[in-house]
Amino acid sequence: MSLYLTRLFLTLLLKPRPARTERGDVPGWVLITVMTAGLVVAIWKLAGDQLATMLRNALSSVSNK
């Protein structure tokens, strides 16, 4: 079993990868990070007070038990 896994690992490791000739303007992870941050800011602006109240209520209910 370990010989099989070693061969599989080496095959995947030494497999030649195609050269990347095209590059996008913005990598996907950057776009996702920026969009997530924008959503967090928008939600916080719209419901910041309610979220803070919910958190306080949840924490006080846990500490009272």
C-alpha positions as CSV (number, residue, x, y, z in Angstrom):
1,M,0.0,0.0,0.0
2,S,2.8,2.5,0.9
3,L,4.6,1.7,-2.3
4,Y,1.5,2.4,-4.3
5,L,1.0,5.7,-2.4
6,T,4.7,6.6,-2.9
7,R,4.4,6.0,-6.7
8,L,1.2,8.0,-6.9
9,F,2.7,10.9,-5.0
10,L,5.8,10.9,-7.2
11,T,3.7,10.7,-10.3
12,L,1.7,13.7,-9.3
13,L,4.7,15.6,-8.1
14,L,6.8,15.1,-11.2
15,K,4.0,15.5,-13.7
16,P,4.8,18.3,-16.0
17,R,2.4,21.2,-15.7
18,P,1.3,23.3,-18.7
19,A,2.7,26.7,-18.9
20,R,0.3,29.5,-18.1
21,T,0.2,31.9,-21.0
22,E,-2.9,33.8,-20.0
23,R,-3.3,35.8,-16.8
24,G,-6.5,37.5,-15.7
25,D,-6.7,41.1,-14.6
26,V,-7.5,40.3,-11.0
27,P,-7.1,36.9,-9.3
28,G,-10.3,35.3,-8.2
29,W,-9.3,35.2,-4.5
30,V,-8.7,39.0,-4.5
31,L,-12.1,39.6,-6.0
32,I,-13.8,37.3,-3.5
33,T,-12.0,38.9,-0.6
34,V,-12.9,42.5,-1.7
35,M,-16.5,41.5,-2.3
36,T,-16.8,39.8,1.1
37,A,-15.4,42.8,2.9
38,G,-17.9,45.0,1.0
39,L,-20.8,42.8,2.1
40,V,-19.6,42.9,5.7
41,V,-19.4,46.7,5.6
42,A,-22.8,47.1,4.0
43,I,-24.4,44.7,6.5
44,W,-22.7,46.4,9.4
45,K,-23.9,49.8,8.3
46,L,-27.5,48.6,7.8
47,A,-27.8,46.5,10.9
48,G,-24.9,47.4,13.2
49,D,-27.0,48.4,16.2
50,Q,-29.3,45.3,15.9
51,L,-26.2,43.0,15.6
52,A,-24.6,44.5,18.7
53,T,-27.9,44.1,20.6
54,M,-28.2,40.5,19.5
55,L,-24.6,39.8,20.6
56,R,-25.1,41.5,24.0
57,N,-28.3,39.5,24.6
58,A,-26.7,36.2,23.6
59,L,-23.7,36.8,25.8
60,S,-25.8,37.9,28.8
61,S,-28.1,34.8,28.4
62,V,-25.1,32.5,28.5
63,S,-23.5,34.2,31.5
64,N,-26.8,34.1,33.5
65,K,-27.1,30.4,33.3
